[in-house]
Amino acid sequence: MLEFIQTGGVFMWPLLGCSILTLAIVIERFWTLRRSRVVPKNQLSEVMARLREDRMSLEYIRNMQQHTGLSSILAAGLLSSKHGRRVMKDSVQDAASHVIHELERFMSTLGTIAAISPLLGLLGTVVGMIKVFSVLMEEGAGNTSLLAGGISEALLTTAAGLGIAIPAIIFHRFFSRKIDELVVSMEQQSSKLIDALQGDRDSN
């Protein structure tokens, strides 16, 4: 591995950093964006059951606030439900904006890595080719070892840049799609809570 990096030249080190950061973000996002964590399956059903049975308590709502995702959004709605539909809806939207911000954490970083990795690889390629032409100018085509070294550096950085960028793009789109699905699910369930508590009263 170290020999591979050294052969690729100095630009392999930032590419190595990009690959490590990409792996860390992917693992963290898989853990954070679990549906069971963000949108618990029976959360809304439990809330509705407690409301029907008059078992809703402030302690239970405060406990919901400590969790991320749907729980905190429903808690915001419950706490503001006595102030009317519009206030409740605004509270839910404010809580949702914070949740969405947390869901999108590191996504811009992942997108940036996907964008710059091929450029770093291309820069390494250009530097490697410059070395090749310098050898040709100074020593001609007879020094094959130096020529091979320059060509290897050019090819390895390009391959490494693409090898990092392609998975980064794939996972960026995968997580973006997953976030969209989670957001839609949270919107649907929070709307059900608002309708259940506020009935058909005009939101205006």
C-alpha positions as CSV (number, residue, x, y, z in Angstrom):
1,M,0.0,0.0,0.0
2,L,2.8,2.4,1.0
3,E,4.7,1.5,-2.2
4,F,1.6,2.2,-4.3
5,I,1.2,5.6,-2.7
6,Q,4.9,6.5,-3.1
7,T,4.8,5.4,-6.8
8,G,1.8,7.7,-7.4
9,G,3.7,10.7,-6.1
10,V,2.8,13.5,-3.7
11,F,-0.8,13.8,-4.9
12,M,-1.6,10.3,-3.6
13,W,-1.5,11.6,0.0
14,P,-4.4,14.0,-0.3
15,L,-6.2,11.3,-2.3
16,L,-5.6,8.9,0.5
17,G,-7.0,11.5,2.9
18,C,-10.1,11.8,0.7
19,S,-10.6,8.1,0.6
20,I,-10.4,7.8,4.4
21,L,-12.8,10.7,4.9
22,T,-15.2,9.2,2.4
23,L,-15.2,5.9,4.2
24,A,-15.7,7.5,7.6
25,I,-18.7,9.6,6.3
26,V,-20.3,6.6,4.6
27,I,-20.1,4.5,7.8
28,E,-21.4,7.5,9.9
29,R,-24.3,8.2,7.5
30,F,-25.4,4.5,7.4
31,W,-25.5,4.6,11.2
32,T,-27.3,7.9,11.5
33,L,-29.8,7.5,8.7
34,R,-31.3,4.3,9.9
35,R,-35.1,4.4,9.5
36,S,-35.5,2.8,13.0
37,R,-33.6,5.7,14.5
38,V,-35.1,8.6,12.5
39,V,-38.6,7.4,11.9
40,P,-39.5,4.8,14.5
41,K,-42.1,2.5,13.2
42,N,-44.7,2.8,16.0
43,Q,-43.9,6.3,17.3
44,L,-47.0,8.0,15.9
45,S,-49.2,5.1,16.9
46,E,-48.0,5.2,20.5
47,V,-48.5,9.0,20.6
48,M,-52.1,8.7,19.3
49,A,-52.8,5.9,21.7
50,R,-51.6,8.0,24.7
51,L,-53.7,10.9,23.5
52,R,-56.9,8.7,23.1
53,E,-56.3,7.2,26.6
54,D,-55.4,10.6,28.1
55,R,-52.0,9.2,29.2
56,M,-49.9,12.0,27.6
57,S,-47.6,13.6,30.1
58,L,-45.1,16.4,29.9
59,E,-42.4,14.0,31.0
60,Y,-43.1,11.7,28.1
61,I,-43.0,14.7,25.7
62,R,-39.7,15.9,27.1
63,N,-38.3,12.5,26.7
64,M,-39.3,12.6,23.0
65,Q,-37.5,15.8,22.6
66,Q,-34.2,14.1,23.6
67,H,-34.4,11.9,20.5
68,T,-33.7,13.0,16.9
69,G,-35.9,12.7,14.0
70,L,-39.7,12.2,14.1
71,S,-39.8,12.0,17.9
72,S,-38.5,15.6,18.4
73,I,-40.9,16.9,15.6
74,L,-44.0,15.3,17.2
75,A,-42.9,16.6,20.6
76,A,-42.7,20.2,19.2
77,G,-46.2,19.7,17.9
78,L,-47.6,18.4,21.1
79,L,-46.1,21.2,23.2
80,S,-47.7,23.8,20.9
81,S,-51.0,22.1,20.2
82,K,-53.0,24.2,22.6
83,H,-52.2,27.4,20.7
84,G,-54.0,26.5,17.5
85,R,-53.4,24.8,14.2
86,R,-51.2,27.6,12.8
87,V,-48.8,27.8,15.8
88,M,-48.6,24.0,16.0
89,K,-47.8,23.8,12.3
90,D,-45.1,26.5,12.6
91,S,-43.5,24.6,15.6
92,V,-43.5,21.4,13.7
93,Q,-41.8,23.0,10.7
94,D,-39.2,24.7,12.9
95,A,-38.4,21.3,14.5
96,A,-38.3,19.6,11.1
97,S,-35.8,22.2,9.8
98,H,-33.4,21.3,12.6
99,V,-33.9,17.6,12.0
100,I,-33.3,17.9,8.2
101,H,-30.1,19.9,8.9
102,E,-28.9,17.0,11.0
103,L,-29.8,14.5,8.4
104,E,-27.8,16.4,5.8
105,R,-24.7,16.7,7.8
106,F,-21.5,15.8,5.9
107,M,-23.4,15.5,2.6
108,S,-21.8,18.6,1.2
109,T,-18.4,17.2,2.3
110,L,-19.1,14.0,0.5
111,G,-20.2,15.9,-2.6
112,T,-17.0,18.0,-2.5
113,I,-14.8,14.9,-2.3
114,A,-16.6,13.5,-5.3
115,A,-15.9,16.7,-7.2
116,I,-12.2,17.3,-6.3
117,S,-10.9,13.7,-6.3
118,P,-10.8,13.5,-10.1
119,L,-9.3,16.9,-10.3
120,L,-6.5,15.9,-7.9
121,G,-6.0,12.8,-10.0
122,L,-5.8,14.9,-13.1
123,L,-3.3,17.3,-11.5
124,G,-1.2,14.3,-10.6
125,T,-1.4,13.1,-14.2
126,V,-0.3,16.5,-15.5
127,V,2.7,16.6,-13.1
128,G,3.6,13.0,-14.1
129,M,3.5,13.8,-17.8
130,I,5.6,17.0,-17.2
131,K,8.2,14.7,-15.6
132,V,8.1,12.4,-18.6
133,F,8.6,15.2,-21.1
134,S,11.5,16.6,-18.9
135,V,13.2,13.3,-19.0
136,L,12.7,13.1,-22.8
137,M,14.2,16.6,-23.2
138,E,17.2,15.9,-21.0
139,E,18.1,12.3,-21.6
140,G,16.1,11.2,-24.6
141,A,14.0,8.1,-24.8
142,G,16.8,5.8,-23.6
143,N,16.2,6.1,-19.9
144,T,13.2,3.9,-19.7
145,S,13.1,3.6,-15.9
146,L,12.6,7.4,-15.4
147,L,10.1,7.4,-18.2
148,A,8.2,4.5,-16.6
149,G,8.2,6.2,-13.2
150,G,6.6,9.4,-14.6
151,I,4.0,7.5,-16.6
152,S,3.2,5.3,-13.5
153,E,2.7,8.4,-11.4
154,A,0.4,9.9,-14.1
155,L,-1.7,6.8,-14.4
156,L,-1.9,5.9,-10.7
157,T,-3.2,9.3,-9.6
158,T,-5.9,9.3,-12.3
159,A,-7.0,5.8,-11.3
160,A,-7.0,6.7,-7.6
161,G,-9.0,9.9,-8.2
162,L,-11.6,8.1,-10.2
163,G,-11.6,5.2,-7.7
164,I,-12.5,7.6,-4.9
165,A,-14.9,9.9,-6.8
166,I,-17.1,7.1,-8.3
167,P,-18.1,5.6,-4.9
168,A,-18.5,9.0,-3.4
169,I,-20.9,10.0,-6.1
170,I,-22.9,6.8,-5.7
171,F,-23.2,7.1,-1.9
172,H,-24.0,10.8,-2.1
173,R,-26.9,10.1,-4.4
174,F,-28.0,7.1,-2.3
175,F,-28.0,9.1,1.0
176,S,-29.7,12.1,-0.7
177,R,-32.5,9.8,-1.8
178,K,-32.7,8.2,1.6
179,I,-32.9,11.6,3.3
180,D,-35.7,12.6,0.9
181,E,-37.7,9.5,1.8
182,L,-37.2,10.0,5.5
183,V,-38.3,13.7,5.2
184,V,-41.5,12.7,3.3
185,S,-42.3,10.1,5.9
186,M,-41.8,12.6,8.8
187,E,-44.0,15.2,7.0
188,Q,-46.8,12.7,6.5
189,Q,-46.8,11.5,10.1
190,S,-46.5,15.0,11.6
191,S,-49.4,16.1,9.4
192,K,-51.5,13.3,10.7
193,L,-50.8,14.5,14.3
194,I,-51.8,18.0,13.4
195,D,-55.0,16.9,11.8
196,A,-55.8,14.6,14.7
197,L,-55.4,17.4,17.3
198,Q,-56.7,20.3,15.4
199,G,-59.4,18.6,13.3
200,D,-60.6,20.3,10.2
201,R,-60.2,23.9,11.4
202,D,-58.9,26.4,8.9
203,S,-55.1,26.8,9.2
204,N,-55.5,30.5,8.6
